[in-house]
Each structure stands twice: as structure tokens, then as C-alpha cells.
């Protein structure tokens, strides 16, 4: 089973605004519109079986509507595995997590930079306590700021792994966007998954190959980061940059399904 473990889609009323914000933040011209119709057309064209879709509540008031939309997405689209969201300022986390579990949600996505907290913030650690062992958790890691100033970084991610060893965690962007040298030191070889999203256009060859050689192959997942990139084109790019055989590529494309128990 082929799965894209890292995509974003938004309600049609706000998709164009969010895509503009993404372009302004990252300086990348998105290839997609950010709508479900566009995303599903692309994953079908690329012959993917499943796609994981994220949203992130940048305010506590967004948690319930965002999670309700995630639950509905899974009901409406058999191809979709939707991850839920949470915010450190949300009051009744246990009740909301129970609702997500009843709705069949398998995971949570956190983007500290956009959500306004640091990975080592005590408020966020309470979120992780409430989610402990209940969901797979994927984190945006890294960005343009140095680790000590960055809300997310491989050092903070490593401390989360130490504190919550029973929770399945994914460090997006091969361990940290623009933080790959620190990911090599702090995360490579540990019990954490990486995804390939927003990496292939930016990471130098030496760092890419060293991460790929030293981290367990079964813990490397394919992610496109749609709407910034197209799933099919990113899969082709991954094969070319890492000089993968067809079988090696399929192994990576299927690793996310095995992680989520979809096979």
C-alpha cells in the first residue's frame, strides 16, 4: 500500500488564504490549491492508496471545529487518514481526545511555530501526557531560526523521546527542516520516524545520504507536504536523489501504512 504521510488540506472557504500564508512564510510557491478535491486528484494520479491529512489549531477555539472536520473527512473519503489537532490552551483535552478516538482518529499533528508554543513548554508537556500512548504524533521540526530560538528543533524533539518513550513519534522533514546536521546528532538511529516532506529541494547530498544510511529504513516515511509539493513528483524526486530501486522506493512509500496499521 502506498501512502503519503504528510499533507495539508483546508476548507474551501479558507484554503486560498492558508496557501497564501504558507507561501509568505516559506517563500515557496505552492503547487496545489489546498483543497481536498485537488489533493485527491493528485494522489490518485500518482497511484497512492491512502493519504494522511493534517490541520493545526493555532488557537484553542479552533480545536473542536478542526477535529470535527477531520472526523468527517475520514467518513467521506476512504482514501483519507485524518490526524487531529490540539492546542496547549484548550481546556478539556481528555474529553476531546476521547471524541477523536471514537471518531477513528489515529494521530495528532503539531506545528509549534504556527501554534505559538515551544516543544519543551510545560503547557505542551501536559498535552503529551494526555495523549500518551493513545495516538501517533507527528511534529513539524526545525526552521530558519537556530535551535535555541526555534520553537521546534532536534534537541527538543530528543527530550520528548526521552520523556514519552511509549508514544509513536514522527519528526517531519527528515528530523528537522534546515536542522539536519543537528538531527544527525540528536535523532538519527533513535526510536523515532522521519518523513521526507519539504526536504528534497533543500538538503545537501552528504546530509541526505548520511541520514538515510544511518537511520533504520523502516522508520523513513514518504511525505509530500502538499500543497507545497505534488505527491507524484516528490516520489520521483526521492527515487532519483537517493538512487533507489523500484523495490526500495515502494518500501518507503509503504512504511507509513505499516506504522498506522493499515495493511
C-alpha positions as CSV (number, residue, x, y, z in Angstrom):
1,X,0.0,0.0,0.0
2,X,1.3,3.4,-1.0
3,X,0.7,6.3,1.4
4,X,1.6,9.9,1.6
5,X,2.0,10.5,5.4
6,X,2.3,14.3,5.3
7,X,-0.3,16.6,3.5
8,X,-2.5,19.5,4.4
9,X,-5.9,20.3,3.1
10,X,-8.3,23.1,4.1
11,X,-12.0,24.0,3.9
12,X,-12.7,25.6,0.6
13,X,-13.7,28.9,2.3
14,X,-10.2,29.4,3.7
15,X,-7.9,27.3,1.5
16,X,-6.7,30.2,-0.6
17,X,-5.8,32.3,2.5
18,X,-3.9,29.5,4.1
19,X,-2.0,28.8,0.9
20,X,-1.0,32.4,0.6
21,X,0.2,32.4,4.3
22,X,2.3,29.3,3.6
23,X,3.9,30.9,0.6
24,X,4.6,34.0,2.6
25,X,6.2,32.1,5.5
26,X,8.3,29.6,3.5
27,X,8.9,31.6,0.3
28,X,7.8,28.5,-1.7
29,X,5.1,28.8,-4.4
30,X,2.6,26.0,-3.6
31,X,1.8,23.7,-6.5
32,X,-1.8,23.0,-5.2
33,X,-4.9,24.9,-4.1
34,X,-5.0,23.3,-0.7
35,X,-8.5,21.8,-1.3
36,X,-9.4,18.2,-0.8
37,X,-10.5,17.9,-4.5
38,X,-7.1,19.0,-5.7
39,X,-5.2,16.8,-3.2
40,X,-7.2,13.6,-4.0
41,X,-6.8,14.2,-7.8
42,X,-3.1,14.3,-7.3
43,X,-2.8,11.3,-5.1
44,X,-5.0,9.2,-7.4
45,X,-2.9,10.3,-10.4
46,X,0.3,9.2,-8.6
47,X,-1.4,5.9,-7.7
48,X,-1.3,6.3,-3.9
49,X,-3.8,4.3,-1.9
50,X,-4.0,6.5,1.2
51,X,-3.2,10.0,2.2
52,X,-2.7,11.4,5.7
53,X,-4.3,14.9,6.0
54,X,-3.4,17.4,8.8
55,X,-4.7,20.6,10.3
56,X,-3.3,22.5,13.2
57,X,-5.3,24.7,15.6
58,X,-3.5,28.0,16.0
59,X,-6.0,28.9,18.7
60,X,-7.9,26.9,21.3
61,X,-11.2,27.9,19.7
62,X,-10.1,26.1,16.5
63,X,-9.6,22.7,18.1
64,X,-13.2,21.3,18.1
65,X,-14.2,22.5,14.6
66,X,-10.8,21.3,13.1
67,X,-11.2,17.9,14.7
68,X,-14.9,17.6,13.6
69,X,-13.7,18.3,10.1
70,X,-11.0,15.6,10.4
71,X,-13.6,13.0,11.6
72,X,-15.9,13.9,8.7
73,X,-13.1,13.7,6.1
74,X,-12.4,10.1,7.1
75,X,-16.1,9.3,6.8
76,X,-16.5,10.9,3.4
77,X,-13.2,9.8,1.7
78,X,-12.0,6.2,2.1
79,X,-8.5,7.3,0.9
80,X,-8.1,9.7,3.8
81,X,-6.5,9.1,7.2
82,X,-7.1,12.4,9.1
83,X,-5.0,13.4,12.0
84,X,-6.5,15.5,14.8
85,X,-5.2,18.6,16.4
86,X,-4.8,20.1,19.9
87,X,-3.7,23.3,21.4
88,X,-2.0,23.8,24.9
89,X,-4.6,26.4,25.8
90,X,-7.5,24.0,25.2
91,X,-9.3,23.2,28.5
92,X,-10.8,19.7,28.3
93,X,-8.2,17.7,26.5
94,X,-9.2,14.3,27.8
95,X,-12.8,14.7,26.6
96,X,-11.6,15.9,23.1
97,X,-9.1,13.0,22.8
98,X,-11.8,10.6,23.7
99,X,-14.0,12.1,20.9
100,X,-11.2,11.7,18.4
101,X,-10.7,8.0,19.5
102,X,-14.4,7.4,19.0
103,X,-14.1,9.0,15.6
104,X,-11.4,6.6,14.5
105,X,-8.6,9.2,14.5
106,X,-5.2,7.6,14.8
107,X,-2.8,10.5,15.2
108,X,-2.2,14.1,16.1
109,X,-0.2,16.8,14.3
110,X,1.7,19.7,16.0
111,X,3.3,22.7,14.4
112,X,4.8,24.6,17.3
113,X,6.0,27.5,15.2
114,X,2.4,28.2,13.9
115,X,0.6,27.2,17.1
116,X,2.7,29.5,19.3
117,X,4.5,27.2,21.8
118,X,7.8,25.5,22.2
119,X,8.2,21.8,22.3
120,X,9.5,22.0,25.8
121,X,6.8,24.3,27.1
122,X,5.2,22.8,30.3
123,X,1.8,23.5,28.8
124,X,2.6,21.4,25.8
125,X,4.0,18.6,28.0
126,X,0.6,18.4,29.6
127,X,-0.9,17.8,26.1
128,X,1.6,15.0,25.6
129,X,0.7,13.5,29.0
130,X,-3.0,13.4,28.0
131,X,-2.1,11.9,24.6
132,X,0.4,9.4,26.0
133,X,0.1,6.1,24.1
134,X,-3.2,7.0,22.5
135,X,-2.1,8.4,19.2
136,X,0.8,8.5,16.8
137,X,2.1,12.1,17.0
138,X,3.8,14.0,14.1
139,X,5.8,17.2,14.7
140,X,7.0,19.9,12.5
141,X,10.6,20.1,13.4
142,X,13.2,22.8,12.5
143,X,13.0,26.0,10.5
144,X,15.2,29.0,9.8
145,X,16.0,30.0,13.4
146,X,18.8,28.3,15.4
147,X,17.8,25.6,17.8
148,X,17.8,27.7,21.0
149,X,15.4,30.2,19.4
150,X,13.3,27.8,17.4
151,X,10.0,26.5,18.9
152,X,10.9,23.1,17.5
153,X,14.3,21.6,16.9
154,X,16.0,18.2,17.1
155,X,17.3,18.9,20.7
156,X,13.7,19.5,22.0
157,X,12.5,16.5,19.9
158,X,15.1,14.3,21.5
159,X,13.9,15.3,25.0
160,X,10.4,14.4,24.1
161,X,11.5,11.0,23.0
162,X,13.2,10.5,26.4
163,X,10.1,11.6,28.3
164,X,7.5,9.7,26.3
165,X,9.1,6.6,25.0
166,X,5.8,4.7,24.6
167,X,4.4,7.3,22.2
168,X,5.0,6.7,18.5
169,X,6.5,9.9,17.2
170,X,7.3,11.2,13.7
171,X,9.9,14.1,13.2
172,X,8.8,15.7,10.0
173,X,11.2,16.9,7.3
174,X,13.8,14.2,7.9
175,X,14.3,15.2,11.5
176,X,14.2,18.9,11.1
177,X,13.8,21.4,8.3
178,X,17.2,23.2,7.9
179,X,18.3,21.4,11.1
180,X,19.6,18.3,9.5
181,X,23.1,18.5,11.0
182,X,21.5,18.5,14.5
183,X,19.1,15.8,13.5
184,X,22.1,13.6,12.7
185,X,23.5,14.1,16.2
186,X,20.2,14.0,18.2
187,X,17.7,11.8,16.4
188,X,19.3,9.5,13.8
189,X,19.2,5.9,15.0
190,X,16.7,6.6,17.7
191,X,13.2,5.1,18.1
192,X,11.6,7.9,16.0
193,X,10.2,8.0,12.5
194,X,11.2,10.6,9.9
195,X,9.3,11.8,6.9
196,X,10.7,13.1,3.7
197,X,8.4,16.1,3.4
198,X,9.9,19.5,2.4
199,X,13.4,18.0,2.4
200,X,14.4,17.0,-1.1
201,X,14.7,20.5,-2.6
202,X,16.8,21.8,0.3
203,X,19.0,19.2,2.0
204,X,22.6,18.8,0.7
205,X,23.5,15.4,-0.7
206,X,26.0,14.5,2.1
207,X,23.5,15.1,4.8
208,X,20.7,13.3,3.0
209,X,22.8,10.2,2.3
210,X,24.2,10.1,5.9
211,X,20.7,10.3,7.4
212,X,19.4,7.7,5.0
213,X,22.3,5.3,5.7
214,X,22.3,5.6,9.5
215,X,18.6,5.7,10.3
216,X,16.6,2.4,10.1
217,X,15.0,2.2,6.7
218,X,11.6,1.1,8.1
219,X,11.5,4.3,10.1
220,X,11.7,6.6,7.0
221,X,8.2,7.6,5.7
222,X,7.2,9.3,2.5
223,X,5.6,12.7,2.8
224,X,5.0,15.3,0.1
225,X,3.9,18.3,2.2
226,X,1.1,19.1,-0.2
227,X,0.0,21.8,-1.2
228,X,3.7,23.0,-1.2
229,X,4.7,20.0,-3.4
230,X,3.0,17.3,-5.5
231,X,2.9,13.7,-4.2
232,X,3.8,12.1,-7.5
233,X,6.6,14.5,-8.3
234,X,8.1,14.1,-4.8
235,X,8.1,10.3,-5.1
236,X,10.0,10.6,-8.4
237,X,12.4,13.1,-6.8
238,X,13.0,10.8,-3.8
239,X,13.9,7.9,-6.1
240,X,16.3,10.0,-8.2
241,X,18.1,11.7,-5.3
242,X,18.6,8.6,-3.3
243,X,19.2,6.4,-6.3
244,X,16.6,3.9,-5.2
245,X,15.5,0.8,-6.9
246,X,11.8,0.3,-7.6
247,X,11.6,-2.0,-4.6
248,X,13.4,0.4,-2.3
249,X,11.0,3.2,-3.3
250,X,8.0,1.0,-2.7
251,X,9.3,0.1,0.8
252,X,9.4,3.8,1.8
253,X,6.0,4.5,0.2
254,X,4.5,1.7,2.2
255,X,6.2,2.3,5.5
256,X,3.5,4.8,6.7
257,X,0.7,2.3,6.1
258,X,2.6,-0.3,8.3
259,X,3.1,2.3,11.0
260,X,-0.6,3.1,11.1
261,X,-1.8,-0.5,10.9
262,X,-3.5,0.0,7.6
263,X,-2.1,-3.2,6.0
